[in-house]
Amino acid sequence: MSAGEEANGVGKMTTGGESHQINVARLDSWMRENIEDYTGPLQVTKFADGQSNPTFKIETNGDTYVLRRKPIGNLVASAHAVDREFRVISALQAQGFLVPRTYALCMDDSVIGSAFYVMAMIEGRVFTDQLLPDVAFEDRRAIFVSQAETLAKLHSYDPAQIGLADYGKPGNYFERQVRLWQRQYRAAQDRDIPEMEKMLEWLPQSVPTQQSLSIVHGDYKLHNVMFHKTSPKVEAVLDWELSTTGDPLADLSYMLMQWIRNDELFGGLAGVDLAALNIPTLQEMAEIYCNAAGRTEVPDLNWYFAFNMFRLAGISQGIVGRIKAGNASSEKAHIAAGRIVPLAKSAWEYAQKAGAK
């Protein structure tokens, strides 16, 4: 930022408009009081990516931090809970799981306008193209193997044993999730989509029995995993906003959806010659995960694919709602509007494979 901007106490971001500006003077004062060994002055830059909780790089003379804040404005109830992100990352960090170090949480809106937390900045690679065009041929398979094995490691923790027994509500995870995304979709709905109406009716009647309980990331895809700068190994799992306790098959099926669809924002692997690219098939990825997780066989995932397509449609509808409210975080948020109907149609196709009539 320029000297004038710093003197005014407001760091102007790379994207996002007025709603994403931060009062640098107040943030600097808060960090001096709450983060050990912090020394200013600081500079703030907004990461361009991110559909939900705006994320910023905080640079000082000697250290670099990451700040994630709750958006400003009227928000869907229960969404953007940065305090939950902070809690789960802190608990997993204590177990040695691959997450950034957390420093401090601020629930006082008067500091920068909304709740936020600060964590360590990790250097590494985040891949937004599933085809990994800039990765060496021999490393591509290893990257996906590491992604699957890291998810299995996450699911190995007993929530109660790491201080997260009450992190999610009791009962069947998918029953809760279906109710949640019914509400979220209805709250942001702006048109009638026949396939979504069918899903809204069918899903509550067809929820499978939950077999086990784990920490569920909720948005586990390649884009939310950071890899080592040179090695094909996971360095950190990012973006825990949708995490809870629940059925590990939610994360597994969501991760595998990259093999059955393509997305304008994050790409996909549907229809790709995977062998030519040295990328595992869907079946191979499922087997890698199941072997690492101690599962004896790969479960039928059609119901879970249907649910995740439905949930993605609901998330996309929520992004559309934030666009209309003027507080969508990403410049690419408008793309979400075009995803809703295709996702709804795909959801119903998988529901039919799972037995829906």
Salt bridges, closest charged atoms under 4 A:
ASP28 OD2 - ARG32 NE 2.76
GLU85 OE1 - ARG68 NE 2.80
ASP166 OD1 - ARG87 NH2 2.46
ASP190 OD1 - ARG191 NE 3.68
ASP190 OD2 - LYS324 NZ 2.79
GLU195 OE2 - LYS345 NZ 3.21
GLU197 OE2 - ARG186 NH1 2.91
ASP219 OD1 - LYS221 NZ 3.57
ASP239 OD1 - ARG68 NH2 2.93
GLU241 OE2 - HIS80 ND1 3.55
ASP251 OD2 - HIS155 NE2 2.93
ASP263 OD2 - ARG261 NH2 2.93
ASP263 OD2 - ARG339 NH2 2.68
GLU284 OE1 - ARG141 NH1 3.45
